[in-house]
């Protein structure tokens, strides 16, 4: 029973008969850490949207099963280690988001949620998923960045709505031949796993438009090059013609033949593509630091907040409207992928020619002291004012669009909520040009006329992830030719990228790191030649 001693948020929700409740922030987190969730929450039987995120919640009470009208349950960025069996009572549940927790296993009851359409368990410690055979309405499944060694149990012809499956960042070794029964599959992300062979049945997924197999140790080197450099259609065409078929769990090799049983003498379109690729060599040229190259001084204050940063300069870029759009889209893709939705790292780009000459400073400041003109905005905000403005916008947008999640930069606000200091990168005149992980300054905004780019990657996690993100970004730029110079006048099939080192120093001028160094940009494939001065 809800009383005056109940949490104020719960009392208000009961009084106003609200159907939505969001519990987050440092105050809520302290309450949960001290006494757990207020049990009277579970008397709010009219709730259809419950969001508890960025708290110390490590166990969801079994009473959650009383909220029988829930359609959306968001529990991301907590410390959950297990889920209760009573989740099966939430028969109206459509969206379940338990990403960025510490879950090691899931109850089999999760296989019986008749209305579920979206399941997100990304960034946990899972190695198994209960069979989804009976979750007929499932449309989106995200299991990225876990510990799966086997493909999840989802290959059922009953799953006629399953369109997006993200399993990147695991240790999966095989793709089952039964995958072809997923007739609605449009996106399959299997990047950064341990897959060596791709079965021919994958090409029978007729609606598959986005396939990501990058970062796997594919035994077929031609396929590996196609994966790195070509579109999904070309990859699937090659798989259809050259990959082995999975038969009763075993790979069955066959030869594709032409008329009268003879091997076709005419090269297929894909073989022509492959032959061309084998002659390609992109060139990534690394040039050393000069006296004019800006250094980044890292301040002690930022070490308690977001201590890791690397940077480099890319020279002589030439954009058009299409390549610039793809350049921006690439950053978004990396933020959602290798950056783990900015939890692991954040990538930022600046027009170097718009920067004030001189060195930069990476530091941290109280939210009220940061002053920034954010990207695509016309006024200067303090860090605190910008946070409040974005939070208001996010809530208004969510209500207007009737969505259960935030979009754009608004979805990253939880990463800085309640922090006493905000990280920032200052130019030589102490103007804030970057406020990671949220936004850049409009004063260094890139455009199609940008020629030289300062790229910085920051992280609260490690220096290693910064280097991995930067390596991947530069690799994608040159492979896709996004603003790059063609390597010769005769062909635009391969590209040249010029990258200048940037040094990070401490307050006394001692070098902390430089990027790229000799251990950076060492790609496994041979499609990019690294030339260092």
N, C-alpha and C positions, 0 to 999 in steps of 0.2 A: 504494500500500500504506500502511495506517495504521501509524504508528510512535509512539514516545514523544514525538517532536518535533512531532507533530500537535497542533492545538488541543485543549485539555483537553475542550471540549464534544464534539468529534468522537470522541476516545478513549473518553469515557464512553458515548456513543451506540453505538459499536461493541461495547464490552464488554457492555453491557446489552441489546444487540440491539433498540434503540429503533426505533420506527416514526415518531416525531415529533421534530423538532429546530427550536428557535427560537434565532435569532442576532440580538441587538439590543443597543442601549445604546452608551455612549461607548467602552467598552473594545473591543468588536467593531469599532466604527466606525474607531477608530485603527489597528487591525490591518489592516483592509481598505484604508484610506487609504495605509498604509505598504507593504504587500506583496501586497495583493489577497486574495481568498478562498483559504484553505488548500485546495490541490487534492485533498487526501486526503478532503475532504468527499464527493467524487463516487464514492468506493468504498462508501459506505453505501447499497448497492443495495436494502436492505429498507425504506428510508424511503418512507412514503406521504404525509407532511405535512412541508413545509419552509417555514419563515417567516424571512425576512431583512428586517428593516425598521428605519427610522430610522438608517441608516448612510450612509457616503460611497460606497457601491457605485455605480459609474457604468457598469459593463459586466458582463454575466452570461457567465461562461465557457461555451464550446461544450460542455464536458464535462457540462453539465447534462443532456444527452441520455442519459447513462449511468444516471440515476436513473429507470429505466423503470417502477418501481412507484409513482411519485408520483401521488396523486390530487388533492392540494391544493398549490399553489405561491403563496405570499404574498410579494410584493416591494414593498409600498407604502412611501412616504415615504423613498425613496433618491434617487440622482442618475442613474438609468439613462437613457442616451441612445439605446440600441438593444437589441434582443433577438436572440439567435442563431437561425440556421435550424434548429439541432438540437432546438428545442422540438417539432418534428413527431414526434420519437421518443417523446415522452411520451404514448403512446396510451391510457393509463389516466387521464389528467388530467381532473378534473371542474371544479375551481375554479382560476382564474387571476386574481390581484389584483395589478396593477401601477400602482395609482393613486398620485397625488402623486409623479410622477417628471418627467423631462425628455424623454420620448420624442417624436420628431418623425415617425417612420414605423414601420410594422410589417411584418415579413416575410410574404409571401404564404402561407408554410407554416402560419400560424395559421388558415388556412381548412380544415385537415385534422386536426382533433382530434376523433376519433369519439365520445369520452365527455364532452366539455366541456359543462357546464350553466351555468356562471357565468363571465362575463368582465367585469372592471372595469379600465378604462383612464381613469378620471376624473382631472381635474386634471393633464393633460399638455399637449403642444404638437402634437397630432395633427390632421391634416386629411383623413385617409383611413383606411379600414378594409378589409382584404382581404375578399373575398366570403365570406359565412357560409353559402352554399348547402349545403355538405356537412356542416356541424356540426349534424346533425339533432336532437341532444338539447339544444341551447342553449335555456335558459329565462330567463336574466337577462343583460342587456347594459347596462353603464353607461359612457357616453362623455361625461358631463357636463363642462363647463368645459374644453373643448379649442378647436380652431380649425377645426372642420368648417364648410364652406360648402355642402356637398351632403349630403343624407340618406344615411346609411350603407347599404351594399349588403346589406340583410337581408330584402327583400320577396320571399320564396320560400315557396310553399305547402308545401314540405318541412319548414319550421320549425314543426312542429305543437305544439312545447312552449314556444315563445317567448311569455312572459307579461308581462315587464317590460322596457321600453326607456326609458332615461334619456339624453336628448341635450340637456338644458338648458344654457344658458351657452355657446352656440356662435354661428355666423353663418349658420345654415341658412336658405335663402330659400324652398324649396319642399318640400311633402310629396307624395311620388309617389302617383299613383292606385292603384298596385299594393299599397298598404298593406293593402287589404281582404283580401289572401290570408293575412294573419297571423291565423288564426282563433282562436288562444288568447290574443291580446293583451288583457291586463287593465289595464295601466298604461302610459301614454305621457306622458313629461314633455318638452315642447318649449319650456318657458319661456325667456325671455331669448334669443330668436333674432331673425331678420329676416324672418319669415314674414308675407306680406301677404294671401295667399288660402288658405283651407282647402278642399281638394277634397271633394266630396260622398261619395266612396268611403270616407272615414274613418268615416262613420256606419255602414258595412257591417261594421265590426269588432264582431261581435255580443256579445263578452264584455267589451268595453272599459268599465271602471267608473271609472277615474281618468284624466282628461285635463287636462293643464296647458298652456295656451297663453298664460299671462300674460307681459307684457313683450315681446310682438311688436307690430309696427306693422300691425295688421289693417286692410285697406281697408274692410271692412264694419263700420261703427261700431256698428251694433246688435249684431253678433256680439261685438265688442270689449267691450261693456257686459255681455253675458251671460257672457263669459269671466271678467270681474272679479267678478261678483256672483252667479252661479248655479252649480248643480251640473252634473256631467258629462252627465247624462241630458238636461237642458234644452239644453245646448250642442249635443249630438249631434242632438237633434230639430230644432234650428234649421238645423244644417249639412245634414241630410237634405232639408229643405224649401227652403232658400234658397241653398245654396252651389253653385257651378258644378261640373260634372263634368270630370274629367281624361280626355281622349281622345287616345291616342297622344302623351302628353306635353304636349298643349295643353289649356287650359281651355275647356270647352264650356258655354256658358250656356243654360239652359232655363228655362221658366216652369212652375211647378207649377199645374195646373189642376184644377178641380172637375168635377162631372158635366157631360156634353154639351160638353166642351171649353171651358166658360166658367170664368173665374176664380172661385174660391170666394168667395162674399159674406160668409160667416161667418168671423170672425177665428179663427185657430187658437189653441190654448192658448199657444203660444210668442209669437205676435204680441200677445196680451193682456199677457203678461209684459213684452214689450219696451215696449209703450206705457206700462205702469206704471213701468218703469225710467226711461224718458225724463223722467218727471215728478219723479223722486227727486232730492233733493240732501241728502246727509249733511252735517252741519256739524261741522267740527273747529275749536274755538276755542282760540287760543293766548293765554295770560295771562302777563304779565310777572313777573319776579322780584320778590319782596317781601323785607322785612327778615327774615321768618321762614323764607324758603326756604333750605334747607341748600346750602352751596357744597361743592365737592370740591377739596381741595388736592392737587395732584400733586407727589409727591416725586421728587427727582433719581434716586434708586436704581432706580425702576421704568422709567426711560427706556431702560435697557440690556436690559430683559427684555420688557416689553409696554407700550409708551409711550403708546398711544392710548386715550382714554376720553371718552365723552359720556354725558349722563344727562338725564332729564326726569321730571316727576311727572304722573301721570294722576289726576284728581280725580273724586269722586262716582260711583264704579262700583257696580253692583249685580249680584251673581252669584247664579245658582242652580247646582244640581249639574251640570246639562248644560252651561251656558255656561262654568262654571269648568273642566270637563274639556276642552272645546274650546279654551279659552284656553291650557292647558298643552300640548295637542297642537299648537297653532300654534307654540309656541316650539320644539318638537322638529322640526317641519317646516322652520322657518327655519334651525335648526342644520344640518340635513341638506342644505338647498338653498343659499340665498344666503351662509350662513356657511361653506360648504364643509366640513361636518363639523367645525366649530369651528377649522379651520385659518386661515380669514380673520378671523373674529370670534366673540365669544361674547356671548350675550344673557342678562341676569339680571334677575329681578323680585323686589321686596321689599314687604312690607306696611309702608307708611310710618309707620303709627300704632304699630308695634312698634319703630321705631328710636328710639334715645336722641336727644333734642333737641340740635341743634347741627350743626356742620359735619363733613364726612367727609374722610378722608385716603386717597389712592391711593398705595401704596408697594410695595416689594419687601423680602422678608426671607429669611434663610437657612431652609431647610426645618425645621430643628430648633427655630426660634424662633417660627414661626407656631403659634398655638393657635386651633382652630376646633371648634365643635360642628356637624358636617356635617348637611346636610338629611336628615331621616328617621333620624337616629341619636341615641342617648341619652347619649353620652359625648363628652368633649373630647379631640381628637387634636392632636398636632403635625403639621405638614405632612408631615414625613418618615414618621411613623407611619401617617398616613392613606394615603399613597402605597403603603407596604408592605402595609397591610391590603387595599387595593383590588386590588393586584397579586395577592395570594394568593387573594382571592375570585374574581378573573377567571380565574385558572388552574384553580382547582377547578371553577368553573362550566363552563368550556370542556370539561374532561375529563368532567364529569358528563353534560352535554348532548351530548357528542361533536360539538361544532361546531368549525369551522375559524377562526371569528372571535369576538372578544369582543362583549359587548352592553352596553347602558346606559352609564353614565359610565365604565365600565372601558375602553371602546374609545378613550378620549381620554388615557389615561395617558402614552402615548408623547410627547405634546406638552410634557410637563414633565420627562420622564425625564432624569436627569443634570444638570439645571440647578442652578447654585449659589444662585440666588435664585428664590423663588416670588412672583408678584404677588398682592396682596391689597387689599381695600377695608376700611378701619377706620371704626367709628363714633366719636362724640365721646368715648367712654370707652375707646378703643383695642381694642374687641372686633372680631374679624374677622367681617364679614358676607358677604364674597364672596371666593372663591378661584378666579379664572378661570384656565384654561378648564374647571375640574373641577366645582365645586359651590358652592352658597350655604350660608350658615349657617342652622341650624334656628331661630335666635332671631328671624329676620325672615320666617319662612315664611308664604307667602300661603295663604288659605283662602276659602271661600265668603262669609265675613263681611268680607273685605277691602274697604275703601271707597276708600282712596288708595294708589297704587302708585308706588314709586320704580323706574324702569327704567334700567339701565346697560348700555352696550355697550362692550366692550374689544376691542382688536386689537393684534397685534404687527406688522401690515402697514401700515395707513394710517388717517388720520382720515376719509378719504372712505368707506371701507367701513363704518365705524361709523355714519356718517350714512345711508348707503343701507339698512343693516339696520334702523335705528330708523325711518326713513321707511316701510319696507315693513311693519314690525310694527304701527305705528299705523294704517296704511292697512287692513291686514287686520282689526284689532280693530274699527274703525268700520264697515267693509263687512259683516262678519259679525255685528255687534251684540253682541260678546262683553262683556257687563257694561255696555254703554252705556245712556244714557238715551234713550228714544224722543223724537224731535224735537217731537212734539205728542201730545195726548191722543187724537186722532182716528185716528192710524195708528202702527203700529210698523214700517212698511216702510223708514223711514230713521232715522238715529240721530245722536246728538250726543255728542261727546267733548271733554272739557276737558283741555288739556295745559298744564302750567306749566313755564316755562323753568328750567333749572338751569345754573349757571355753574361752569366749571372754572378754577381760579387756580393760580399758582405759589406757592412757599413764601413769597414776599414780598407776596402778595395781588394781583399783577397778573393781569388776566384773560387766559386763554389761548384759551378758546372758550366759546360759549353755545349751547345747543340747546333748542328750534328757533329758528334765526335766519331772516332774510328769504329766504335761498336754500334753506332746507329746506322739505319738504312741498309742493313744486311738482309736483303730479301732472299727467300728460298728459291724462287724461280729466276730464270735467266732473261726475263723480258726487259729488265732495266739495268743498264750499265751505270755504275756509280764512279764518277771521275772526281778524285779529290786533289786539291792543290797541294 
